[in-house]
Amino acid sequence: MQSAIVHHLRPEFEPVALLWSNDCPEGAVRFRPGRFGCVLFLFGMASKQGKVTAADRESLACEGGRAGLGLGVDFDITLGLETYGALFSKGTQAAPDAEAYARVLEQVPERFRDLFEFGERHHCSFERAMDWLQNGLPHYDIPFRYVLFKPLSQVEDGDNVRTVIFPVTPVELAGLLTLTGSVIPGTDPVQVPQGADCNHIGSFPYAQGEAEQPRAVLGMTGVDGREAMHTYFRDDVLTLALPWKLFRQMEQEAEDSVLQTPSWKKLIRT
């Protein structure tokens, strides 16, 4: 699709559309079933390499990634919900059953062992992490087999787009945030939720998309997510995820917006 926002924003990186689908396009990149892979790699590959990528319940081994993309929330099936309560807080220090958590550590691949032992520190306590898992994280089990990441320029009529995700530099973020705020009533057009970056591009924008007036979701603010994204993006890049309804509102405004001001044109040197 041709996007007015992209035309005037002139982003360095390709925006990515997140789609729900029961079909996986021929040639789409997927993880091999059973092999761990981070959702952010699928997103980065779509933006930087122009590839359509796909996730489904069978090929995405990361339980957190499946939850983030709305492919069911099953933290309690394999490692157990309490394991994730400890992981998202202070690891071994927070685990209510230290012996059980130590047994989990023995199963974790060596490259993730330090992370599990120390914890991701998204929450200051086990109890807060558990409350986030059960009540704060939007829970989705979408009625589709695949979540696709597709470069925005390759989106076609009929695609079931749920979210458009912009990887943005600080200058691009300034323009995009101003455009976002120009079509949303009030003074708080952006949600900055606590959680993993797969939630920032998946479940949180899904939830915003159900609101009467959706807000944008700022992402790539998780420390572990930023580490993963070194493969594709610099440290000055964040994401802004726009629910489809909001994206369409912004598309209508983009031709007569902050993106035509003299100040903006100076910033992008036109």
C-alpha positions in Angstrom: 0.0 0.0 0.0 1.0 3.6 -0.5 1.1 5.5 2.8 0.8 9.2 3.2 2.4 9.0 6.6 5.5 7.2 5.1 5.6 9.6 2.2 5.9 12.7 4.5 7.6 11.2 7.5 10.3 9.6 5.3 11.3 7.0 7.9 14.7 5.4 7.7 13.2 2.0 8.4 10.3 0.3 6.8 7.1 0.2 8.9 5.7 -3.3 9.4 2.1 -4.4 9.3 1.0 -7.1 11.8 -1.7 -9.3 10.3 -3.9 -12.1 11.5 -4.3 -14.9 8.9 -5.2 -18.6 8.5 -2.8 -18.8 5.5 0.9 -18.6 5.5 2.2 -16.9 2.3 4.6 -19.0 0.2 8.2 -18.1 1.2 7.3 -16.5 4.5 10.1 -17.0 7.1 9.2 -19.0 10.2 11.2 -20.5 13.0 11.7 -24.3 12.9 9.3 -25.9 15.3 10.8 -26.5 18.7 13.7 -24.1 18.1 13.6 -21.0 20.3 13.4 -17.7 18.5 12.4 -14.2 19.6 9.4 -12.5 18.0 11.5 -9.4 17.6 13.6 -11.2 15.0 10.5 -11.7 12.9 9.7 -8.0 13.2 13.2 -6.9 12.4 13.5 -9.2 9.4 10.3 -7.7 7.9 11.5 -4.1 8.4 15.1 -4.4 7.5 15.1 -7.2 4.9 11.7 -6.7 3.4 10.6 -10.3 4.1 7.2 -11.5 5.2 7.6 -13.5 8.4 5.1 -15.7 10.3 4.5 -17.0 13.8 2.1 -19.7 14.8 1.5 -21.8 17.9 3.6 -24.7 16.6 6.7 -22.9 15.4 7.0 -20.2 18.1 8.6 -22.0 21.1 8.7 -18.9 23.4 5.7 -18.9 25.6 6.1 -15.2 26.3 6.2 -14.6 22.5 3.1 -16.6 21.9 1.3 -14.6 24.6 2.7 -11.3 23.2 1.2 -12.1 19.8 -2.1 -13.3 21.1 -1.5 -17.0 20.3 -2.8 -18.1 23.8 -1.4 -17.4 27.3 0.0 -20.7 28.5 2.8 -19.7 30.9 1.6 -22.4 33.4 1.8 -25.4 31.0 5.6 -26.1 30.8 7.7 -24.1 33.2 4.8 -23.1 35.4 3.3 -19.7 36.2 5.3 -19.2 39.3 8.5 -19.6 37.3 7.5 -16.7 35.1 6.6 -14.7 38.2 10.1 -15.1 39.4 11.7 -14.5 36.0 9.8 -11.2 35.4 10.8 -10.0 38.9 14.1 -11.0 40.6 14.8 -14.6 39.6 16.1 -16.9 42.2 15.9 -14.2 44.8 12.1 -13.9 44.2 11.2 -17.5 43.7 8.7 -18.8 46.4 10.1 -22.3 45.9 13.9 -22.0 45.5 14.4 -25.7 45.0 11.8 -25.9 42.2 13.3 -22.9 40.5 16.8 -24.4 40.7 15.4 -27.4 38.9 14.0 -25.1 36.2 17.4 -23.4 35.8 18.9 -26.8 35.0 16.6 -27.2 32.0 17.1 -23.7 30.7 19.6 -23.3 27.8 22.9 -22.0 29.0 22.7 -18.8 27.1 19.5 -17.9 29.1 20.6 -19.2 32.5 21.9 -15.9 33.8 18.7 -14.1 32.8 16.6 -16.7 34.7 18.9 -16.6 37.7 18.9 -12.8 38.0 15.5 -12.1 36.7 14.3 -9.6 34.1 13.4 -7.1 36.9 10.3 -5.8 35.1 8.6 -5.9 38.6 10.0 -5.2 42.0 8.5 -8.4 43.6 7.1 -11.8 42.7 3.6 -10.7 43.8 3.6 -7.7 41.4 4.9 -9.9 38.6 2.1 -12.4 39.2 -0.5 -9.7 39.2 0.9 -8.4 35.9 0.7 -11.9 34.4 -2.8 -12.6 35.5 -4.4 -9.1 35.4 -2.2 -6.6 33.6 -1.1 -8.4 30.5 -3.9 -8.4 27.8 -4.8 -12.1 27.2 -5.6 -13.2 23.6 -6.1 -16.5 21.9 -6.9 -15.2 18.4 -9.1 -17.3 16.1 -6.4 -17.4 13.4 -3.5 -19.7 12.9 -0.8 -17.2 11.9 0.4 -13.8 13.0 2.2 -12.3 10.0 4.7 -9.5 9.9 4.6 -7.8 6.5 6.5 -4.7 5.2 3.8 -2.0 4.9 4.6 -1.4 1.3 3.6 -5.0 0.5 0.2 -4.8 2.2 -2.7 -5.6 -0.2 -6.4 -4.9 -0.2 -8.1 -7.6 1.9 -5.2 -8.1 4.3 -6.4 -8.5 7.9 -4.1 -5.8 9.3 -4.4 -5.3 13.1 -1.4 -3.0 13.8 1.2 -0.9 11.9 4.5 -0.7 13.7 7.0 2.1 13.0 10.6 1.7 14.0 11.6 5.3 14.5 14.5 7.5 15.3 14.0 10.4 17.8 13.3 12.9 15.1 10.8 10.6 13.4 9.2 9.8 16.7 8.7 13.5 17.3 6.8 13.9 14.0 4.8 10.7 14.5 3.8 11.5 18.1 2.7 15.0 17.1 0.6 13.5 14.2 -0.8 10.9 16.7 -1.8 13.5 19.2 -3.4 15.7 16.6 -6.2 13.2 15.9 -6.7 12.0 19.5 -8.6 14.1 22.0 -6.9 15.0 25.2 -3.2 15.1 26.1 -2.2 11.4 26.5 -2.1 9.8 23.0 0.5 7.2 23.8 0.5 4.2 26.1 3.9 3.2 27.5 3.1 -0.1 29.2 5.4 -2.2 31.4 6.2 -5.5 29.8 8.2 -7.3 27.1 8.7 -5.8 23.7 6.6 -8.5 22.0 3.7 -7.3 24.1 4.4 -3.7 22.9 3.9 -4.7 19.3 1.2 -7.4 19.9 -1.2 -7.7 22.8 -1.1 -4.1 24.0 -1.9 -2.6 20.6 -4.6 -5.3 20.2 -6.2 -4.1 23.4 -5.9 -0.4 22.3 -7.5 -1.4 19.0 -10.7 -2.4 20.9 -11.1 1.0 22.5 -13.4 3.7 21.1 -10.4 5.9 20.6 -7.3 3.8 20.3 -3.9 5.1 21.5 -0.5 4.4 20.1 1.9 2.1 22.0 5.5 3.0 22.5 7.8 0.0 22.5 11.3 -1.4 22.3 11.8 -0.1 25.9 12.6 -3.4 27.4 16.3 -4.0 28.2 16.2 -7.6 26.9 14.3 -6.6 23.8 16.9 -3.9 23.0 19.6 -6.5 23.3 17.8 -8.7 20.8 17.3 -5.8 18.4 21.0 -5.1 18.1 20.9 -7.4 15.2 18.7 -5.0 13.2 18.5 -1.6 14.8 20.6 1.0 16.4 20.3 2.0 20.1 18.4 5.3 19.1 15.4 3.4 17.6 12.1 2.8 19.3 8.8 1.5 18.0 5.5 3.1 17.8 2.6 0.7 17.2 -0.6 2.1 15.8 -3.8 0.1 15.9 -5.3 -0.1 12.5 -8.2 2.2 13.3 -5.8 4.9 14.6 -3.4 4.4 11.6 -6.3 5.1 9.2 -7.2 8.3 11.1 -3.6 9.4 10.9 -3.4 8.6 7.2 -6.4 11.0 6.6 -4.6 13.8 8.5 -1.1 13.2 7.2 -1.5 15.3 4.0 -2.3 18.4 6.1 -0.4 18.0 9.4 2.8 18.7 11.2 4.6 16.9 8.4 4.1 19.8 6.1 5.4 22.5 8.5 8.6 24.5 7.7 10.1 23.1 11.0 9.6 19.5 9.9 10.9 20.2 6.4 14.1 21.6 8.0 14.5 18.6 10.1 14.3 16.2 7.2 16.3 18.6 4.9 13.8 19.0 2.1 
